[in-house]
Amino acid sequence: MDIKNEINHIQKRLLERVNVKNRSTLFTIIEAISQQAYAKGSFVVSQKNSTLAIKCDVTASTISRNLKKIKDKCADLIQIEQNRNVSEQFASLVFTLIPQEKGCLDVRPPLECQTVVSNGEQTEECNGDAEFHDIAESPSRSFSTHSVVYISN
């Protein structure tokens, strides 16, 4: 199974496991993480708590409570950690989606890329042979409407 199909599969299992309603805060958090992972073609993505709060239109403490629910119910599907190695005032959250097939794909973050998050916007410093994708399918919406998310680099 390729990485993007696996991300879709993990997202579907996360949504089923936490038994969320469409457009709830939990749904929006899982959708945002999955979309970012799908767009990057990576199981490891980072995001600030405050950025997720803006996307979900809730407070940062609400995001923290919801992330705890996800962490408690879905530890076999996703790891959530704080990255304190960022030279910012606030740590970013690192989300690692865990592939469900043994030996499926390597989930270690690439050593040659460093992700910097500031003011809720993400920029990357990558080596020259990194791949960029301009268009990524929205994983949660792909199950029914085949929506497309446009990513600007």
Rosetta constraint file for C-alpha pairs under 8 A:
AtomPair CA 1 CA 5 HARMONIC 6.39 0.50
AtomPair CA 1 CA 6 HARMONIC 6.33 0.50
AtomPair CA 1 CA 104 HARMONIC 7.32 0.50
AtomPair CA 2 CA 6 HARMONIC 6.20 0.50
AtomPair CA 3 CA 7 HARMONIC 6.14 0.50
AtomPair CA 3 CA 41 HARMONIC 6.47 0.50
AtomPair CA 3 CA 42 HARMONIC 7.23 0.50
AtomPair CA 3 CA 43 HARMONIC 7.81 0.50
AtomPair CA 3 CA 105 HARMONIC 7.36 0.50
AtomPair CA 4 CA 8 HARMONIC 6.30 0.50
AtomPair CA 4 CA 38 HARMONIC 5.65 0.50
AtomPair CA 4 CA 41 HARMONIC 6.26 0.50
AtomPair CA 5 CA 9 HARMONIC 6.19 0.50
AtomPair CA 6 CA 10 HARMONIC 6.12 0.50
AtomPair CA 6 CA 99 HARMONIC 6.56 0.50
AtomPair CA 6 CA 100 HARMONIC 7.93 0.50
AtomPair CA 7 CA 11 HARMONIC 6.09 0.50
AtomPair CA 7 CA 34 HARMONIC 6.67 0.50
AtomPair CA 7 CA 37 HARMONIC 7.21 0.50
AtomPair CA 7 CA 38 HARMONIC 6.46 0.50
AtomPair CA 7 CA 43 HARMONIC 7.24 0.50
AtomPair CA 7 CA 97 HARMONIC 7.43 0.50
AtomPair CA 7 CA 99 HARMONIC 7.79 0.50
AtomPair CA 7 CA 139 HARMONIC 7.58 0.50
AtomPair CA 8 CA 12 HARMONIC 6.20 0.50
AtomPair CA 8 CA 34 HARMONIC 7.45 0.50
AtomPair CA 8 CA 38 HARMONIC 7.92 0.50
AtomPair CA 8 CA 139 HARMONIC 5.22 0.50
AtomPair CA 8 CA 140 HARMONIC 7.15 0.50
AtomPair CA 9 CA 13 HARMONIC 6.31 0.50
AtomPair CA 10 CA 14 HARMONIC 6.11 0.50
AtomPair CA 10 CA 77 HARMONIC 6.65 0.50
AtomPair CA 10 CA 97 HARMONIC 7.16 0.50
AtomPair CA 10 CA 98 HARMONIC 7.58 0.50
AtomPair CA 10 CA 99 HARMONIC 7.14 0.50
AtomPair CA 10 CA 100 HARMONIC 7.66 0.50
AtomPair CA 11 CA 15 HARMONIC 6.21 0.50
AtomPair CA 11 CA 30 HARMONIC 6.87 0.50
AtomPair CA 11 CA 31 HARMONIC 7.47 0.50
AtomPair CA 11 CA 34 HARMONIC 6.27 0.50
AtomPair CA 11 CA 139 HARMONIC 7.41 0.50
AtomPair CA 11 CA 140 HARMONIC 7.12 0.50
AtomPair CA 12 CA 16 HARMONIC 6.21 0.50
AtomPair CA 12 CA 140 HARMONIC 7.32 0.50
AtomPair CA 13 CA 17 HARMONIC 5.94 0.50
AtomPair CA 13 CA 77 HARMONIC 7.93 0.50
AtomPair CA 14 CA 18 HARMONIC 6.29 0.50
AtomPair CA 14 CA 30 HARMONIC 7.38 0.50
AtomPair CA 14 CA 74 HARMONIC 6.73 0.50
AtomPair CA 14 CA 77 HARMONIC 7.02 0.50
AtomPair CA 15 CA 19 HARMONIC 5.89 0.50
AtomPair CA 15 CA 20 HARMONIC 6.03 0.50
AtomPair CA 15 CA 27 HARMONIC 6.82 0.50
AtomPair CA 15 CA 30 HARMONIC 7.33 0.50
AtomPair CA 16 CA 20 HARMONIC 7.18 0.50
AtomPair CA 17 CA 73 HARMONIC 7.07 0.50
AtomPair CA 17 CA 74 HARMONIC 7.08 0.50
AtomPair CA 18 CA 69 HARMONIC 7.94 0.50
AtomPair CA 18 CA 70 HARMONIC 6.96 0.50
AtomPair CA 18 CA 73 HARMONIC 6.79 0.50
AtomPair CA 18 CA 74 HARMONIC 7.84 0.50
AtomPair CA 20 CA 24 HARMONIC 6.73 0.50
AtomPair CA 20 CA 26 HARMONIC 6.46 0.50
AtomPair CA 20 CA 27 HARMONIC 5.97 0.50
AtomPair CA 21 CA 27 HARMONIC 6.79 0.50
AtomPair CA 22 CA 27 HARMONIC 6.18 0.50
AtomPair CA 23 CA 27 HARMONIC 5.66 0.50
AtomPair CA 23 CA 28 HARMONIC 5.96 0.50
AtomPair CA 24 CA 28 HARMONIC 6.19 0.50
AtomPair CA 25 CA 29 HARMONIC 6.15 0.50
AtomPair CA 25 CA 56 HARMONIC 5.87 0.50
AtomPair CA 25 CA 58 HARMONIC 7.90 0.50
AtomPair CA 25 CA 63 HARMONIC 7.83 0.50
AtomPair CA 25 CA 66 HARMONIC 7.55 0.50
AtomPair CA 26 CA 30 HARMONIC 6.25 0.50
AtomPair CA 26 CA 66 HARMONIC 6.19 0.50
AtomPair CA 26 CA 67 HARMONIC 7.99 0.50
AtomPair CA 26 CA 70 HARMONIC 7.96 0.50
AtomPair CA 27 CA 31 HARMONIC 6.00 0.50
AtomPair CA 28 CA 32 HARMONIC 5.99 0.50
AtomPair CA 28 CA 55 HARMONIC 7.65 0.50
AtomPair CA 28 CA 56 HARMONIC 6.10 0.50
AtomPair CA 29 CA 33 HARMONIC 6.29 0.50
AtomPair CA 29 CA 52 HARMONIC 6.71 0.50
AtomPair CA 29 CA 56 HARMONIC 7.10 0.50
AtomPair CA 30 CA 34 HARMONIC 6.04 0.50
AtomPair CA 31 CA 35 HARMONIC 5.95 0.50
AtomPair CA 31 CA 139 HARMONIC 7.49 0.50
AtomPair CA 31 CA 140 HARMONIC 6.19 0.50
AtomPair CA 32 CA 36 HARMONIC 6.22 0.50
AtomPair CA 32 CA 52 HARMONIC 7.72 0.50
AtomPair CA 32 CA 55 HARMONIC 7.99 0.50
AtomPair CA 33 CA 37 HARMONIC 6.19 0.50
AtomPair CA 33 CA 45 HARMONIC 7.33 0.50
AtomPair CA 33 CA 95 HARMONIC 7.45 0.50
AtomPair CA 34 CA 38 HARMONIC 5.95 0.50
AtomPair CA 34 CA 139 HARMONIC 6.62 0.50
AtomPair CA 34 CA 140 HARMONIC 7.85 0.50
AtomPair CA 35 CA 39 HARMONIC 6.02 0.50
AtomPair CA 35 CA 136 HARMONIC 7.88 0.50
AtomPair CA 35 CA 137 HARMONIC 7.73 0.50
AtomPair CA 35 CA 138 HARMONIC 5.66 0.50
AtomPair CA 35 CA 139 HARMONIC 6.17 0.50
AtomPair CA 35 CA 140 HARMONIC 7.99 0.50
AtomPair CA 36 CA 40 HARMONIC 6.18 0.50
AtomPair CA 36 CA 45 HARMONIC 6.86 0.50
AtomPair CA 37 CA 41 HARMONIC 5.75 0.50
AtomPair CA 37 CA 42 HARMONIC 5.16 0.50
AtomPair CA 37 CA 43 HARMONIC 5.79 0.50
AtomPair CA 37 CA 44 HARMONIC 6.71 0.50
AtomPair CA 37 CA 45 HARMONIC 5.96 0.50
AtomPair CA 38 CA 42 HARMONIC 6.71 0.50
AtomPair CA 38 CA 136 HARMONIC 6.59 0.50
AtomPair CA 38 CA 137 HARMONIC 7.32 0.50
AtomPair CA 38 CA 138 HARMONIC 7.59 0.50
AtomPair CA 38 CA 139 HARMONIC 7.13 0.50
AtomPair CA 39 CA 133 HARMONIC 6.77 0.50
AtomPair CA 39 CA 135 HARMONIC 7.29 0.50
AtomPair CA 39 CA 136 HARMONIC 5.00 0.50
AtomPair CA 39 CA 137 HARMONIC 7.52 0.50
AtomPair CA 39 CA 151 HARMONIC 7.44 0.50
AtomPair CA 40 CA 132 HARMONIC 7.61 0.50
AtomPair CA 40 CA 133 HARMONIC 7.23 0.50
AtomPair CA 42 CA 107 HARMONIC 7.70 0.50
AtomPair CA 42 CA 109 HARMONIC 8.00 0.50
AtomPair CA 43 CA 95 HARMONIC 7.90 0.50
AtomPair CA 43 CA 96 HARMONIC 5.55 0.50
AtomPair CA 43 CA 97 HARMONIC 4.98 0.50
AtomPair CA 43 CA 98 HARMONIC 7.12 0.50
AtomPair CA 43 CA 107 HARMONIC 5.81 0.50
AtomPair CA 44 CA 94 HARMONIC 6.95 0.50
AtomPair CA 44 CA 95 HARMONIC 5.68 0.50
AtomPair CA 44 CA 96 HARMONIC 4.47 0.50
AtomPair CA 44 CA 97 HARMONIC 6.45 0.50
AtomPair CA 44 CA 107 HARMONIC 6.85 0.50
AtomPair CA 44 CA 108 HARMONIC 7.42 0.50
AtomPair CA 44 CA 109 HARMONIC 6.04 0.50
AtomPair CA 45 CA 94 HARMONIC 5.80 0.50
AtomPair CA 45 CA 95 HARMONIC 5.36 0.50
AtomPair CA 45 CA 96 HARMONIC 6.64 0.50
AtomPair CA 46 CA 92 HARMONIC 6.32 0.50
AtomPair CA 46 CA 93 HARMONIC 5.36 0.50
AtomPair CA 46 CA 94 HARMONIC 4.30 0.50
AtomPair CA 46 CA 95 HARMONIC 5.93 0.50
AtomPair CA 46 CA 115 HARMONIC 7.70 0.50
AtomPair CA 46 CA 117 HARMONIC 7.91 0.50
AtomPair CA 47 CA 51 HARMONIC 6.76 0.50
AtomPair CA 47 CA 52 HARMONIC 7.18 0.50
AtomPair CA 47 CA 92 HARMONIC 5.58 0.50
AtomPair CA 47 CA 93 HARMONIC 5.27 0.50
AtomPair CA 47 CA 94 HARMONIC 6.60 0.50
AtomPair CA 47 CA 95 HARMONIC 7.95 0.50
AtomPair CA 47 CA 117 HARMONIC 7.16 0.50
AtomPair CA 47 CA 120 HARMONIC 7.43 0.50
AtomPair CA 47 CA 122 HARMONIC 7.80 0.50
AtomPair CA 48 CA 52 HARMONIC 6.52 0.50
AtomPair CA 48 CA 90 HARMONIC 7.94 0.50
AtomPair CA 48 CA 91 HARMONIC 7.09 0.50
AtomPair CA 48 CA 92 HARMONIC 4.52 0.50
AtomPair CA 48 CA 93 HARMONIC 5.62 0.50
AtomPair CA 48 CA 117 HARMONIC 7.26 0.50
AtomPair CA 48 CA 120 HARMONIC 6.18 0.50
AtomPair CA 49 CA 53 HARMONIC 6.24 0.50
AtomPair CA 49 CA 60 HARMONIC 5.99 0.50
AtomPair CA 49 CA 63 HARMONIC 6.73 0.50
AtomPair CA 49 CA 64 HARMONIC 7.38 0.50
AtomPair CA 49 CA 92 HARMONIC 6.94 0.50
AtomPair CA 49 CA 93 HARMONIC 6.75 0.50
AtomPair CA 50 CA 54 HARMONIC 6.31 0.50
AtomPair CA 50 CA 59 HARMONIC 7.77 0.50
AtomPair CA 50 CA 60 HARMONIC 5.51 0.50
AtomPair CA 50 CA 120 HARMONIC 6.91 0.50
AtomPair CA 51 CA 55 HARMONIC 6.32 0.50
AtomPair CA 51 CA 119 HARMONIC 7.87 0.50
AtomPair CA 51 CA 120 HARMONIC 4.83 0.50
AtomPair CA 51 CA 121 HARMONIC 7.91 0.50
AtomPair CA 52 CA 56 HARMONIC 6.09 0.50
AtomPair CA 52 CA 60 HARMONIC 7.74 0.50
AtomPair CA 52 CA 63 HARMONIC 7.02 0.50
AtomPair CA 53 CA 57 HARMONIC 5.71 0.50
AtomPair CA 53 CA 58 HARMONIC 5.09 0.50
AtomPair CA 53 CA 59 HARMONIC 5.47 0.50
AtomPair CA 53 CA 60 HARMONIC 5.22 0.50
AtomPair CA 53 CA 62 HARMONIC 7.71 0.50
AtomPair CA 53 CA 63 HARMONIC 6.03 0.50
AtomPair CA 54 CA 58 HARMONIC 6.58 0.50
AtomPair CA 54 CA 59 HARMONIC 7.80 0.50
AtomPair CA 58 CA 62 HARMONIC 6.34 0.50
AtomPair CA 58 CA 63 HARMONIC 7.24 0.50
AtomPair CA 59 CA 63 HARMONIC 6.60 0.50
AtomPair CA 60 CA 64 HARMONIC 6.29 0.50
AtomPair CA 61 CA 65 HARMONIC 6.28 0.50
AtomPair CA 62 CA 66 HARMONIC 6.22 0.50
AtomPair CA 63 CA 67 HARMONIC 6.00 0.50
AtomPair CA 64 CA 68 HARMONIC 6.23 0.50
AtomPair CA 65 CA 69 HARMONIC 6.55 0.50
AtomPair CA 66 CA 70 HARMONIC 6.37 0.50
AtomPair CA 67 CA 71 HARMONIC 6.00 0.50
AtomPair CA 67 CA 80 HARMONIC 7.93 0.50
AtomPair CA 68 CA 72 HARMONIC 6.00 0.50
AtomPair CA 69 CA 73 HARMONIC 6.10 0.50
AtomPair CA 70 CA 74 HARMONIC 5.53 0.50
AtomPair CA 70 CA 75 HARMONIC 7.65 0.50
AtomPair CA 71 CA 75 HARMONIC 5.37 0.50
AtomPair CA 71 CA 78 HARMONIC 7.13 0.50
AtomPair CA 71 CA 79 HARMONIC 6.89 0.50
AtomPair CA 71 CA 80 HARMONIC 6.72 0.50
AtomPair CA 74 CA 78 HARMONIC 6.12 0.50
AtomPair CA 75 CA 79 HARMONIC 6.12 0.50
AtomPair CA 76 CA 98 HARMONIC 6.89 0.50
AtomPair CA 77 CA 97 HARMONIC 5.96 0.50
AtomPair CA 77 CA 98 HARMONIC 4.96 0.50
AtomPair CA 77 CA 99 HARMONIC 7.29 0.50
AtomPair CA 77 CA 100 HARMONIC 7.60 0.50
AtomPair CA 78 CA 95 HARMONIC 6.75 0.50
AtomPair CA 78 CA 96 HARMONIC 5.49 0.50
AtomPair CA 78 CA 97 HARMONIC 4.50 0.50
AtomPair CA 78 CA 98 HARMONIC 5.50 0.50
AtomPair CA 79 CA 94 HARMONIC 7.90 0.50
AtomPair CA 79 CA 95 HARMONIC 5.70 0.50
AtomPair CA 79 CA 96 HARMONIC 5.02 0.50
AtomPair CA 79 CA 97 HARMONIC 6.59 0.50
AtomPair CA 79 CA 98 HARMONIC 7.52 0.50
AtomPair CA 80 CA 93 HARMONIC 6.71 0.50
AtomPair CA 80 CA 94 HARMONIC 5.75 0.50
AtomPair CA 80 CA 95 HARMONIC 4.80 0.50
AtomPair CA 80 CA 96 HARMONIC 6.59 0.50
AtomPair CA 81 CA 93 HARMONIC 5.65 0.50
AtomPair CA 81 CA 94 HARMONIC 5.15 0.50
AtomPair CA 81 CA 95 HARMONIC 6.65 0.50
AtomPair CA 82 CA 91 HARMONIC 6.16 0.50
AtomPair CA 82 CA 92 HARMONIC 5.81 0.50
AtomPair CA 82 CA 93 HARMONIC 4.55 0.50
AtomPair CA 82 CA 94 HARMONIC 5.89 0.50
AtomPair CA 83 CA 91 HARMONIC 5.55 0.50
AtomPair CA 83 CA 92 HARMONIC 5.32 0.50
AtomPair CA 83 CA 93 HARMONIC 5.91 0.50
AtomPair CA 83 CA 94 HARMONIC 6.30 0.50
AtomPair CA 84 CA 90 HARMONIC 7.92 0.50
AtomPair CA 84 CA 91 HARMONIC 5.01 0.50
AtomPair CA 84 CA 92 HARMONIC 7.07 0.50
AtomPair CA 85 CA 91 HARMONIC 7.65 0.50
AtomPair CA 86 CA 91 HARMONIC 6.41 0.50
AtomPair CA 86 CA 92 HARMONIC 7.36 0.50
AtomPair CA 86 CA 116 HARMONIC 6.88 0.50
AtomPair CA 86 CA 117 HARMONIC 7.78 0.50
AtomPair CA 88 CA 117 HARMONIC 7.99 0.50
AtomPair CA 88 CA 118 HARMONIC 7.01 0.50
AtomPair CA 92 CA 117 HARMONIC 7.02 0.50
AtomPair CA 96 CA 107 HARMONIC 7.43 0.50
AtomPair CA 97 CA 107 HARMONIC 7.85 0.50
AtomPair CA 98 CA 107 HARMONIC 7.27 0.50
AtomPair CA 99 CA 104 HARMONIC 6.63 0.50
AtomPair CA 99 CA 105 HARMONIC 7.05 0.50
AtomPair CA 99 CA 107 HARMONIC 7.89 0.50
AtomPair CA 100 CA 104 HARMONIC 7.56 0.50
AtomPair CA 112 CA 126 HARMONIC 6.31 0.50
AtomPair CA 112 CA 127 HARMONIC 6.21 0.50
AtomPair CA 113 CA 124 HARMONIC 6.98 0.50
AtomPair CA 113 CA 125 HARMONIC 5.90 0.50
AtomPair CA 113 CA 126 HARMONIC 4.57 0.50
AtomPair CA 113 CA 127 HARMONIC 6.75 0.50
AtomPair CA 114 CA 124 HARMONIC 6.12 0.50
AtomPair CA 114 CA 125 HARMONIC 5.63 0.50
AtomPair CA 114 CA 126 HARMONIC 6.72 0.50
AtomPair CA 115 CA 122 HARMONIC 7.16 0.50
AtomPair CA 115 CA 123 HARMONIC 6.29 0.50
AtomPair CA 115 CA 124 HARMONIC 4.79 0.50
AtomPair CA 115 CA 125 HARMONIC 6.60 0.50
AtomPair CA 116 CA 122 HARMONIC 6.10 0.50
AtomPair CA 116 CA 123 HARMONIC 5.63 0.50
AtomPair CA 116 CA 124 HARMONIC 6.12 0.50
AtomPair CA 116 CA 125 HARMONIC 7.90 0.50
AtomPair CA 117 CA 121 HARMONIC 5.80 0.50
AtomPair CA 117 CA 122 HARMONIC 4.65 0.50
AtomPair CA 117 CA 123 HARMONIC 6.45 0.50
AtomPair CA 118 CA 122 HARMONIC 6.60 0.50
AtomPair CA 126 CA 130 HARMONIC 6.38 0.50
AtomPair CA 133 CA 151 HARMONIC 7.70 0.50
AtomPair CA 134 CA 150 HARMONIC 6.60 0.50
AtomPair CA 134 CA 151 HARMONIC 5.39 0.50
AtomPair CA 134 CA 152 HARMONIC 6.53 0.50
AtomPair CA 134 CA 153 HARMONIC 7.20 0.50
AtomPair CA 135 CA 148 HARMONIC 7.18 0.50
AtomPair CA 135 CA 149 HARMONIC 6.20 0.50
AtomPair CA 135 CA 150 HARMONIC 4.95 0.50
AtomPair CA 135 CA 151 HARMONIC 5.72 0.50
AtomPair CA 136 CA 148 HARMONIC 6.31 0.50
AtomPair CA 136 CA 149 HARMONIC 5.44 0.50
AtomPair CA 136 CA 150 HARMONIC 6.46 0.50
AtomPair CA 136 CA 151 HARMONIC 7.06 0.50
AtomPair CA 137 CA 142 HARMONIC 6.83 0.50
AtomPair CA 137 CA 146 HARMONIC 7.35 0.50
AtomPair CA 137 CA 147 HARMONIC 6.45 0.50
AtomPair CA 137 CA 148 HARMONIC 4.72 0.50
AtomPair CA 137 CA 149 HARMONIC 5.64 0.50
AtomPair CA 138 CA 142 HARMONIC 5.90 0.50
AtomPair CA 138 CA 146 HARMONIC 7.55 0.50
AtomPair CA 138 CA 147 HARMONIC 6.03 0.50
AtomPair CA 138 CA 148 HARMONIC 5.74 0.50
AtomPair CA 138 CA 149 HARMONIC 5.72 0.50
AtomPair CA 139 CA 143 HARMONIC 7.31 0.50
AtomPair CA 141 CA 145 HARMONIC 5.72 0.50
AtomPair CA 141 CA 146 HARMONIC 5.99 0.50
AtomPair CA 141 CA 147 HARMONIC 5.89 0.50
AtomPair CA 142 CA 146 HARMONIC 4.15 0.50
AtomPair CA 142 CA 147 HARMONIC 6.04 0.50
